[in-house]
Amino acid sequence: MFISTAFDSGNIEVIRADRPDDIRLNIRKDHASDFYQWFHFKLLSTAEIEHRLVIENASGSAYPKGWEGYQAFASYDRDTWFRVPTSFDGTAVTIEFTPEQESVFLAYFVPYSWERHLDLVQWAQQSAWVEQKVVGTTLDGRDMNVLVIGEPSEEKRSIWITARQHPGETMAEWFVEGLLEHLLNEDEPVARQLLEQCVFYVVPNMNPDGSVRGHLRTNAAGVNLNREWATPSVEKSPEVFHVLNMMDEVGVDMYLDIHGDENIPYNFIAGAEGIPSYDERHAQLEAKFRAAYLQATAEFQTTYGYDKDEPGKANLTVASNAVAERFRCLAFTVEMPFKDNDDLPDPYQQWSDVRSQQLGRDTLRAILAVVPTLR
């Protein structure tokens, strides 16, 4: 029996692995941080024998309630992923299944590799509508890519989309992949209408280092990037520093920051009700976007989500709040589940890479509905 994490986004520590029915594991913490929950590893063992894998430190993870009702992902070919029986007893997470092949990969959610990210950026660049920009580098020396989609002009609205500030929330980059496939389809009327009125600035991965290192929530310095938007620095959070500089250069009329939520089994958005400049115009814009999103897809709902901030009490280190206040623009955090969307449950896949892609496509329809009122 062999367990490996020597690959992009690998994360697990082996306590004991001498019997297939009693494999004991721990999830490794993010570097220089106490956050952990993401896991991704390869198991090489005997096929057609029941395996029992116990993650012993699950109760100390960043979001222990996230394990309740959760099912892990597995794949034989690293392309098609499926859920496997998983339970949580309040202390440990136990995965029990009988692999059909001798080698299988297991992960917290469907991984989105750095190689796939590079492929996505280069694929997008093939469109005549797209210019790829590198606005800076990360602490580990990786590119910070921004895709500029459409022909910039003063009349056009600037729509910013960032994803995966928290690297373990891989559904965010699957969302962006689906959005880009739809936006760059020359035969799609919604895409044509949007690009006549808007320029999109898309950052598919805000945290390349954390993604490759197998982190849940932080970058190479152990910093949570979604708490850096008030005063980002080249030393601690160059990813935010460089993207915010470009936002200042080109402006922002609308901003969506794409995430995943461990606990809440629904798709939802969080607005900027608590920012100091929030007014009736902002409230009307938010209401219009929520209504348009409900029309665009049955995967979205407004009943469940985060509590709204009290007036003037917003955390301005958080991306969507900081951008909404800085640019007086419409800004939301978009959250997808790690488990399932309980409004439309799928007992086999639950929430998945494919459903994340589809939500990305559908989100464009909601954006189109509010474009005329963004200024």
N, C-alpha and C positions, 0 to 999 in steps of 0.2 A: 504494500500500500504506500502511496506517495501523494503528498499534498504540496502544491506549488503556488506561489504568488509572484514569481519572477517575471512579471509582465505588466504592461500598462494598466494602472488602477488596481493592481493586486493588493489584497489586504486580508490577512488572517494570521494568527499565531497558533501553532500546534502545541497543545499540552500533552496529548497522548493519541496515538493512532496505530495501535497494534491489533485491534479487533474491529471489524466493520460494524458491529452492533454497539460499539461504545467508543466513538471518536470524540475527543474532547478538544475544544477550541476556544480561543479568545479573539476578539476584534482588537486590532492595534489602534491606539489613539492617533489622532492627527499630530503631526510634528509640532512640538512646542505648544501643545494645547491639550485640554481635557476632553475635547469633542471626540466622539466615535459612534458609529452606527453602520457605516458603509462596510460591506465585505464583498470580496470577489476572489475566488480561488479555483484551482483545478484539482480534482480528485481522480487519481488513477488507482483502480482497485479491481475487484472481480465482478464481472457482470452477473446479473440475474440472482444476486444475493441481497437480502434486505440490509440497508445501512441506516445507522442511527448516529446523527451528528449533533452534538450538544455545544452550543455557544454559551459558555459558563458566565461570562461577564455582561450579559445582555441587560440586566437590571440597572447597571451603572451607566448605560449609554446615554446619549444626549436626550433621547425621547423614549423612555421605557414604555409609555403607553402606545407608542407606535408599533410595538410588537403584538398588541392585542388584535386578533383577527387578521394578522399578516401572514402571507404565504411567500416563501422564497422563490426565486427564479432559477431555472437550470437550463442548460443547453448542451447538446452533443457536438454541434457544428459551429457554435458561436455566432450563428445567424438567426436561427429560430429558437426562441426562448419560451419556456412553459413553466407554470407554477407547480411546486411540489408541496406535499403536506407538511405544515409547520405549526408548532404550538409554542405557547409561552406560559409558564407556570408562575410568573411573578419574579422569578430569579433567573432562569435560563431559557434560551430558545432551543427547541429540538426540531431538527429536520429528519423525517423518516421517509425513505423511499427506496425502491429497488431499481438501480440503474440498468438500462438495457444494453449498454456498452461499457467497455472497461474504463473509458475516460469520459468525464463529464465536468462542465464548469458550473459553478453556483455563484449567485450574486444577489445583492440586496434589491437591485432593480436592473433592468436591461442595460448593460454598460454602453457607453458611447466613447469610443477610444480616441486618442489624439490623432491616430492615423486616419480614422474616419473623419475627424474634424478637418484635417488638412485636405482630404479628398473633397469634402463639402465646399470648402472655400475655393478650391481650384475649379470644381464643377461650376459653381456660381459665376466665377470669373469668365466663363465661356460665353455668357450672355452679353450682348451689346449694351444692355442696360446697367451692367455692373462694373464698378471700379473697386479693386481691392486696395485697402490702405493698411499699412502697419504703423500704428500710432506710437509704439514703444515696445519695450520688452519686459518680461517678468523677471523676478529675482533669480529664477533658474535659466534665464536667457531665451525663453520662448517668445514667439511673436504674439503681439496683441492685435488681432485682425478686426478691422471694421469693413463691412461690405456697404458701399454706397450704391444705392439702387435707384436709378432715375436720373434725369438731367436737372441739376440744381438751378434754381432761379429764385428771385425774391418773392415771386407770387406763390410759389409752391410751399406747402406745409412740410415741416421737417418731423418725420416720425421716427423715433428711436426705440429700438428693441434690444435689450440685453438679456442674456441667459446664463445660467449656471454660475452665478456668483458663489453659490455653495456647490462644490464639485460633485458631491454625492447625489445631487438632484439631477440625475442624467435625463429624466423625462423632459427637462427644460431644453436640452439641445435637440432631442427628438422633435419637440414642438417646433423649434426653429427650422429644422430640416423640412418638415411638412409645410410650414409657412413659405419657405423659399421655393419649394417645388411648385407651389400654386402661384406665387407672385411672379415667377420667372417664366410662366407658361404663356406664350404669346397668343394662344387661342382662348385664354380665359378672360371673359369680359370684366370681371371684378378687378383683375390685375391691371388691365388696360385703363380702366377708370381711375384706379388709385394712382398709377404712375403719371397720368395726365395732371393730377392735382397735387402730388406729394413726391418727396424724396425720402426713401427709407435708409436709415443708418442702423445696420444690424451687427451686433457683436454676438456671434454664436456661442462663444465660450469666454466668460469674464475671468475664469480662474484655471488657466491651463496647468499650472504647477500642481495645484491641489488635485486636479483630475488625474494626472499621471501618477502622483504619489499615492493615490488611493485614499484621499481624505474625504471626510464627510462634509466639512463646513469651512475650512480655512485654506489660506494660501501657504507658500513655502515658509513664511515667517510665523505661521500659526495665528494669522490675523483673519478675523471674520470680515470679509470685504463689505458686507451689507451693514456694517457699522462704521464705515470709513468715509462716508460721503460728505461730511461736514468739513473735515480737514485731511484729505488724503495726502500721502507723502511718497516720494520715490523710494525711500528707505524701507517702508513697511507695506505700502499698498500701491505700487506703481500701476497696477491694473486699473484702479479707479482714477488715479491721478491723470493718466494719459487720456482715458475716455472722457473724463469731465472737461479736460482742456479742449478736446475736439467739440464737445457740446457747446462750450462757450464760443468757439469760433463760428459754428454754423447755426446755432440756435436750436430750440426744441419747442415744438407745438404739441406733441403728444409723446408719452413715454410709457412703455410696458416693460416691466422687469419680471422675467419668467422664473418660477420656482416650483418646488415640490414640497408638500407638507406631510410629515410622518404620521400625524394623529388623525386629521379630519378626512373622512372618506368621501369627499366631494370636490368638485372644481368650483373655485370661487375667486373673487378679486378683493383686494383691500385698497381703499381710496385714501385721500389725503385730508379727511375732514378736520384733523387737528392742527394743520399748519397755520401760522399766524395770518397769512393773507387770504385764507379761505373766505369766499363770499358767495353771493347768490348765483352769479354767473358760473362759478366753479361747481356749485351744487347741481345746477341744471345740466352742465356738461356731463358730470358723473352719472346723473340719472338717465340721460339720453344714451350713454354708452352701455349701461347695465341693461336697459330695455332692448337695445340693438343686439347685445350678446345673447339675451334670452331668445330672441327671434332667430339668431344665426345658428344655434345649436342646442339640442336637448341635453348635451353634456354639461351645460352651465346652469347654475342656480344661485339664488340670492338669500336663501333661508339660513344656511350654515356658513360660518366663516369666523374671522377674528372680530373681537369687540372693537367698535369705533373709538378713536381717540376723542377725548374731550377737546373743546375749542382751545387752541393755543398750546395743547399738550403733546403734539406729535413729536416723535423722536426724529430729529433732523439729521441724524447720522445714517438713517435708513434711506436707501436709494430713491424709492418712489416719493417719499416725503421731501427729501432734499431737492430733487429735481422739480417737483411741483412748486415748491416755494421759490427756488432760484430763478425759474423761467416763467412763473405764473401760468403754468400749463396743466393740461389734463395728464395725470400720471397714476398708474395703478401697479400694484404687485399682483401677478397672476399666479395662483397656486393650483397644483394638480396633486392627486393622492398617490401615495406609495402602495396603497391597498387596492381599493376599488372605488368606483363612483356608485354609492349606494342608491342613487336615483335610477341608474341603469346597470344593475349588477351583471357581471359576466363570471359565472362560477369557474370557468376554465382559465382565463387569462387575467381576470380582474383588470385593473388599469394597466396599460401596456405601452410599449413603444409605438405600436400602430395607432392606438387611440390618441396618444400624445401628438403624433403627426397630424391626425385628422383635426384635432382641436386647433393646431396651428393654422391649418388651412381655413377653418371656419372663422377664426378670429379676424381674418381680413375683411369679411363681410361686415362685422361689427365696427371695425375701424372706418370703413367706407361710409357708414351711416352718420358718423360724427364729423367727418372731415370739413364740411362746409361751415360748421359752427366753431371750429377750433380757434379762429381769430375774430 
